[in-house]
Amino acid sequence: MDRNNYFITLLVPVYNEHESINSFYDEVTRTLHEIEGHYEILFVNDGSKDDSVQIIKKLIARDSRVALVNLSRNFGKEAAMTAGLRHASGDAVIPIDVDLQDPPELIIEFVKAWLDKGYDMVYGIRVDRSQDTPLKRLTAGAFYRVFNVMTNKVHIPVNAGDFRLIDRRVIDAINQLPERNRFMKGIFAWAGFSSYGIPYERPERHEGSSKFNYWKLWNFALDGIVSFSSMPLRIWSYIGGVLAVIASCYMVYIISKTLILGNNVPGYASTMCAILFLGSVQLISIGILGEYVSRIFIEVKNRPVYILENIYRNSKSSVSHGETKEVELSEEAADTNESRQ
């Protein structure tokens, strides 16, 4: 890679982040003056209902390095990441959150490791999560341990998020994946290639509030495990086998006791305990099966991961995506569009 002629795409998913966009843009552009190559900031609007799109269009009108991939509705962050990877033009792509919890100055270290050491993927490792609640730190650590145990061929680095530099050949490999259930951390690890981790301290969010709650995080973790491991299905085969052995032994005990000592009055408590326990085990196992069946159902329908409304670029931008329909913005067009709204 030519040190003076490379192109970086910053991939920035956005969902109701109008408070953070301008400060993010100012911080990133100030930091990226230090790199020798060229760059673009590719925002992906995931169905925001606030003024995020209008703010980004203003940035596009005055800076040809800014572009917007606008989705038709909210499809989720993983779908937004997929859209961004498919429309990024860079020799390397860096997914980064707009809330500045991913420090832009670390991009310089990513680029150095990519150029000097030849790594195909350079990711950030959070060494300090003190800004998170104790419960979030506990559940996050448990997720990484459980995921890596269940998926022994796909290893996610502990405390590594989406913030990373991804070389073009890794992106091309990921873009070939047809699956609809997207868990990007797992996909990044599954792709392989040479990787390198850089530790950093993650600051607090500058503006706005997180769009993730514990329920969404739980479903996100469940998607990750089910997408990359069949062990939950296998575990219930083992549990069923163990329970069958225990039940057989207990049956032999009951029969022997009845033949030797006769039949006493049946115990209501023991019968109910057995019924409730086995019933709950069966419901849990059916639920696990349902998780996999629901994902088969989604994949078989073969719907697209996202629907694109439009791509917006500056009229002076030299970047193009071939046959993809794009809307060119000038400063006058952006002002006219805003006055209409």
ABEGO torsion letter per residue (X at the ends): XBAAABBBBBBBBBBGAAAAAAAAAAAAAAAAAABABBBBBBBBBBGBABAAAAAAAAAAAABAABBBBBBABBAEAAAAAAAAAAABABABBBBBBAAGABBAAAAAAAAAAAAAAGBABBBBBBABAAABBAAAAAAAAAAAAAAAAABAABBBBBGBBABBBBBAAAAAAAAABABABBBAAAAAAAAEEBBBBBBBBBBBBABEBBABBAAAAAAAAAAAAAAABAAAAAAAAAAAAAAAAAAAAAAAAAAAAAAAAEBBBBBAAAAAAAAAAAAAAAAAAAAAAAAAAAAAAAAAAGBBABBBABBBBBAABABBAEABBBBBBBAAAAAAAAAAX
